[in-house]
Amino acid sequence: MRIAVHVGALALAAVVLTPISANAVSVGATAAQPTPSPSVATSATTDDVYGLSTETIAYGAHKRQQMDVWWTPDGQQRPGVFLIHGGWWSSGDKRYMKEITRSYAELGYTVFNLNYRLSGDAAWPAQRTDALTAIATARKFADRWSFDPGNYVVVGFSAGGHIAAAVGTYGDGVSGLKGVVGLSPITSPLQAYADGDARKTTDLNKRRLRKAAIKLAGGCAPKGKCARVWASMEVAWHASRRDAPMLTIHSQDEFVPPSQGILLREMLAKVGVPVTVLTQPGINHSAPLYREPGVAERVQTWIAERIG
């Protein structure tokens, strides 16, 4: 499995990539327009029990470019947690993350629960662009949500873990980003492509993930004219020494295997970026893995060590 990925990596390594300036973070990954002013999709509400305020903000023109914000309106600047849902890059929604969003808000963080354009809406790197634009919007209007723009982490689940990790290795470090957490993150779509070859596996989820990665790339395999976009999708290939540390968690026998995290750790170690890889017994993936006893607490402890 790892050998097949290495061969694919060598084939794509010949592609000459255009460097991306770290300064582009403030305006999104494609560095074209200024950060949009957020528009309120729902009016702010207050939770009488915990004193939390919530509202839904549009950070772009597309209907998927929205995020729910949960914060404590006490005038203090609080560390931030950005949450990115999974769903094969082609489905899923922030509403399924409400319970997790609330849990971090109750811990005292300002929490941003993101939707983003799906692969049926736009090919990669639209998803990374959306995450970066949402972060830039939150940082620009930090006072609105009692948010410390220089102190936050990004947490992603499955395909959302891929987007989160891609934010983590974007440019030469993203300003204010102190850590990235991935629950079953697909850090190497190339490995997923190799693992899902129908000639090599009967695992239907691995086959589905291969097809999902192809769709994310715009409908083509990692060769020829599509080599560049697949190279852009590989998280570790964009690592630099100022990137934030990462934590990945996988189940030992799930269809996004721990080898994804191990490969990321090996490659980021070359530029001095620490990656912690944890494994759990079983096959649970993404949110069900997060809900296993002790997993959420380990993630929360790791986050607290970095942003307080």
C-alpha positions as CSV (number, residue, x, y, z in Angstrom):
1,M,0.0,0.0,0.0
2,R,2.7,2.5,1.0
3,I,4.8,1.4,-2.1
4,A,2.0,2.3,-4.4
5,V,1.6,5.7,-2.9
6,H,5.4,6.3,-3.2
7,V,5.3,5.5,-6.9
8,G,2.4,7.9,-7.4
9,A,4.3,10.5,-5.4
10,L,7.4,10.2,-7.5
11,A,5.3,10.6,-10.7
12,L,3.7,13.8,-9.4
13,A,6.9,15.1,-7.8
14,A,8.1,16.1,-11.3
15,V,5.3,18.7,-11.5
16,V,6.7,22.2,-10.9
17,L,4.5,23.9,-8.4
18,T,3.9,27.6,-8.2
19,P,4.9,29.0,-4.8
20,I,2.0,30.5,-2.8
21,S,2.7,33.5,-0.7
22,A,1.8,33.2,3.0
23,N,0.5,36.8,2.8
24,A,-2.4,35.4,0.6
25,V,-3.9,34.0,3.8
26,S,-5.6,37.3,4.6
27,V,-7.6,37.3,1.4
28,G,-8.2,33.6,0.8
29,A,-6.2,30.9,-1.0
30,T,-6.6,32.3,-4.5
31,A,-5.6,35.8,-3.4
32,A,-8.0,37.6,-5.6
33,Q,-10.6,39.7,-3.7
34,P,-10.5,41.4,-0.3
35,T,-11.9,39.6,2.7
36,P,-15.7,40.0,2.5
37,S,-17.6,41.8,5.2
38,P,-19.7,39.1,7.0
39,S,-23.5,39.3,6.5
40,V,-25.8,38.0,9.2
41,A,-27.8,35.1,8.0
42,T,-29.6,34.7,11.3
43,S,-29.9,37.2,14.2
44,A,-27.8,36.5,17.3
45,T,-29.4,34.5,20.0
46,T,-28.4,34.0,23.6
47,D,-28.3,30.8,25.6
48,D,-29.7,31.6,29.0
49,V,-27.9,28.7,30.7
50,Y,-24.3,29.3,29.6
51,G,-24.6,32.9,28.4
52,L,-23.5,31.9,24.9
53,S,-24.4,34.0,21.9
54,T,-24.8,32.4,18.5
55,E,-25.4,33.6,14.9
56,T,-24.9,32.4,11.4
57,I,-22.6,34.4,9.1
58,A,-22.1,34.4,5.4
59,Y,-18.4,34.8,4.6
60,G,-19.0,34.6,0.8
61,A,-21.6,34.8,-1.9
62,H,-22.2,31.1,-2.4
63,K,-25.0,29.5,-0.3
64,R,-22.5,27.1,1.2
65,Q,-20.1,29.8,2.3
66,Q,-21.6,30.2,5.8
67,M,-20.4,29.5,9.4
68,D,-22.1,29.3,12.7
69,V,-20.4,31.4,15.5
70,W,-20.7,30.6,19.2
71,W,-19.2,33.0,21.6
72,T,-19.3,34.4,25.2
73,P,-20.2,38.1,24.9
74,D,-18.2,39.3,27.9
75,G,-15.7,41.6,26.2
76,Q,-12.7,39.2,26.7
77,Q,-10.6,38.0,23.8
78,R,-11.0,34.2,23.8
79,P,-9.0,31.5,21.9
80,G,-10.8,30.2,18.8
81,V,-11.7,26.8,17.5
82,F,-12.7,26.3,13.8
83,L,-14.6,23.1,13.0
84,I,-14.8,21.6,9.5
85,H,-17.3,18.8,8.9
86,G,-16.6,15.7,6.8
87,G,-18.7,13.9,4.1
88,W,-16.4,12.7,1.3
89,W,-15.9,16.3,0.2
90,S,-19.3,15.9,-1.6
91,S,-21.8,16.0,1.3
92,G,-22.3,16.8,5.0
93,D,-23.3,20.0,6.7
94,K,-22.3,22.1,9.7
95,R,-25.6,21.3,11.4
96,Y,-24.3,17.8,12.2
97,M,-21.5,19.5,14.2
98,K,-23.8,21.4,16.5
99,E,-23.1,19.2,19.6
100,I,-19.4,19.4,19.2
101,T,-19.6,23.1,18.5
102,R,-21.5,23.6,21.8
103,S,-19.0,21.5,23.7
104,Y,-16.1,23.8,22.8
105,A,-18.1,27.0,23.4
106,E,-19.0,25.7,26.9
107,L,-15.2,25.2,27.5
108,G,-14.8,29.0,26.9
109,Y,-13.7,29.1,23.3
110,T,-15.1,31.2,20.5
111,V,-16.2,28.5,18.0
112,F,-16.7,28.8,14.2
113,N,-18.5,25.9,12.6
114,L,-18.0,26.0,8.9
115,N,-19.8,25.0,5.7
116,Y,-17.8,25.1,2.5
117,R,-18.4,24.5,-1.2
118,L,-18.6,20.8,-1.9
119,S,-16.9,19.0,-4.7
120,G,-20.1,19.1,-6.7
121,D,-20.1,22.9,-6.4
122,A,-16.4,23.5,-7.2
123,A,-13.2,21.4,-7.5
124,W,-10.1,21.7,-5.3
125,P,-8.8,24.1,-4.1
126,A,-12.2,25.8,-3.5
127,Q,-12.6,24.0,-0.2
128,R,-9.2,25.2,1.2
129,T,-10.0,28.7,-0.2
130,D,-13.3,28.7,1.7
131,A,-11.7,27.6,5.0
132,L,-9.0,30.3,4.7
133,T,-11.5,33.0,3.8
134,A,-13.7,32.0,6.8
135,I,-10.7,32.3,9.0
136,A,-9.7,35.6,7.5
137,T,-13.2,36.9,8.0
138,A,-13.3,35.8,11.6
139,R,-9.9,37.4,12.3
140,K,-10.9,40.7,10.6
141,F,-14.0,41.0,12.7
142,A,-12.6,39.4,15.9
143,D,-14.0,42.0,18.2
144,R,-17.5,41.1,17.1
145,W,-17.2,37.6,18.6
146,S,-14.8,38.2,21.5
147,F,-12.2,36.3,19.5
148,D,-8.4,36.4,19.9
149,P,-7.3,36.5,16.2
150,G,-3.8,35.4,17.1
151,N,-4.7,32.3,18.9
152,Y,-6.8,29.5,17.3
153,V,-6.8,25.9,16.1
154,V,-8.6,24.1,13.2
155,V,-10.3,20.8,13.8
156,G,-11.5,18.7,10.9
157,F,-13.3,15.4,10.5
158,S,-12.5,12.9,7.6
159,A,-12.6,15.0,4.4
160,G,-12.8,18.1,6.7
161,G,-9.6,16.8,8.3
162,H,-8.0,17.0,4.9
163,I,-9.1,20.6,4.5
164,A,-7.9,21.5,8.0
165,A,-4.5,19.9,7.4
166,A,-4.3,21.7,4.1
167,V,-4.8,25.0,5.9
168,G,-2.1,23.9,8.3
169,T,0.5,23.6,5.5
170,Y,-0.7,26.5,3.4
171,G,2.0,29.1,2.6
172,D,4.7,29.6,5.1
173,G,2.5,29.3,8.1
174,V,-0.9,30.8,8.7
175,S,-0.9,33.8,11.1
176,G,-2.4,33.0,14.5
177,L,-2.8,29.2,13.8
178,K,-1.5,27.3,16.7
179,G,-2.5,23.7,15.9
180,V,-4.5,21.4,13.6
181,V,-6.5,18.3,14.7
182,G,-7.7,15.7,12.3
183,L,-10.2,12.9,13.1
184,S,-9.6,10.2,10.5
185,P,-8.1,12.9,8.2
186,I,-7.4,12.1,4.6
187,T,-4.0,13.8,4.5
188,S,-2.9,12.0,1.3
189,P,-5.6,11.7,-1.4
190,L,-2.9,10.0,-3.5
191,Q,-2.7,7.2,-0.9
192,A,-6.5,7.0,-0.8
193,Y,-6.4,6.7,-4.6
194,A,-4.0,3.9,-4.5
195,D,-5.7,2.1,-1.6
196,G,-9.1,2.3,-3.4
197,D,-8.0,0.5,-6.5
198,A,-10.6,-2.1,-7.2
199,R,-7.9,-4.5,-8.4
200,K,-6.3,-4.4,-4.9
201,T,-9.2,-4.1,-2.4
202,T,-12.7,-5.3,-1.8
203,D,-13.3,-2.6,0.8
204,L,-16.3,-0.5,-0.6
205,N,-15.4,2.5,1.5
206,K,-11.9,2.6,0.2
207,R,-13.2,2.4,-3.4
208,R,-15.7,5.1,-2.6
209,L,-13.0,7.3,-1.2
210,R,-10.9,6.9,-4.4
211,K,-13.9,8.0,-6.4
212,A,-14.5,11.0,-4.1
213,A,-10.9,12.1,-4.4
214,I,-11.2,11.9,-8.2
215,K,-14.3,14.1,-8.0
216,L,-12.6,16.6,-5.8
217,A,-9.8,16.9,-8.3
218,G,-12.3,17.9,-11.0
219,G,-13.1,14.4,-12.3
220,C,-9.7,13.2,-13.3
221,A,-7.0,10.8,-12.1
222,P,-3.5,11.9,-10.9
223,K,-1.8,12.1,-14.2
224,G,-1.3,14.3,-17.2
225,K,-3.2,17.6,-17.0
226,C,-4.5,16.7,-13.5
227,A,-1.2,16.1,-11.9
228,R,-1.0,19.7,-10.6
229,V,-4.3,19.7,-8.8
230,W,-3.5,16.3,-7.2
231,A,-0.2,17.7,-6.1
232,S,-2.0,20.7,-4.6
233,M,-4.3,18.2,-2.7
234,E,-1.3,16.5,-1.0
235,V,-1.0,18.1,2.4
236,A,2.6,17.2,3.3
237,W,4.0,18.4,0.0
238,H,3.3,22.0,1.1
239,A,4.9,21.8,4.5
240,S,7.2,24.5,5.8
241,R,9.0,25.1,9.0
242,R,6.5,27.8,10.3
243,D,3.5,25.4,9.9
244,A,1.5,24.6,13.1
245,P,1.8,21.3,14.9
246,M,-0.8,18.6,14.1
247,L,-2.6,15.8,15.9
248,T,-4.2,13.0,13.9
249,I,-6.4,10.2,15.3
250,H,-7.4,7.1,13.4
251,S,-9.0,3.7,14.2
252,Q,-6.5,0.9,13.7
253,D,-8.7,-0.9,11.1
254,E,-10.7,1.9,9.5
255,F,-10.7,2.7,5.8
256,V,-8.6,5.8,6.3
257,P,-5.8,4.0,8.0
258,P,-3.2,5.3,10.5
259,S,-0.6,5.1,7.7
260,Q,-2.1,8.4,6.5
261,G,-1.1,10.1,9.7
262,I,2.3,8.3,9.8
263,L,3.2,9.4,6.3
264,L,2.3,13.0,7.2
265,R,4.4,12.8,10.4
266,E,7.4,11.5,8.5
267,M,7.3,14.2,5.8
268,L,6.6,17.1,8.2
269,A,9.4,16.0,10.4
270,K,11.8,16.9,7.6
271,V,10.9,20.6,8.1
272,G,10.7,20.3,11.9
273,V,6.9,20.4,12.3
274,P,5.7,18.0,15.0
275,V,2.8,15.6,14.2
276,T,1.3,13.4,16.8
277,V,-0.4,10.3,15.5
278,L,-2.8,8.4,17.9
279,T,-4.6,5.2,17.1
280,Q,-7.6,3.5,18.6
281,P,-8.7,-0.1,18.3
282,G,-11.6,-0.8,16.0
283,I,-13.1,0.6,12.8
284,N,-14.9,3.8,13.9
285,H,-14.3,6.7,11.6
286,S,-14.5,10.5,12.0
287,A,-17.3,11.6,14.4
288,P,-18.0,8.1,15.8
289,L,-14.3,7.8,16.5
290,Y,-14.4,11.2,18.3
291,R,-17.2,10.0,20.5
292,E,-15.3,7.0,21.7
293,P,-14.5,7.2,25.5
294,G,-11.5,9.4,26.1
295,V,-10.9,10.6,22.6
296,A,-12.6,14.0,22.9
297,E,-10.8,14.6,26.1
298,R,-7.4,13.8,24.5
299,V,-8.2,16.3,21.7
300,Q,-9.4,18.9,24.2
301,T,-6.2,18.5,26.3
302,W,-4.0,18.8,23.2
303,I,-5.8,22.0,22.1
304,A,-5.6,23.5,25.6
305,E,-1.9,22.9,25.7
306,R,-1.6,25.1,22.6
307,I,-4.1,27.9,23.0
308,G,-5.2,27.7,26.6
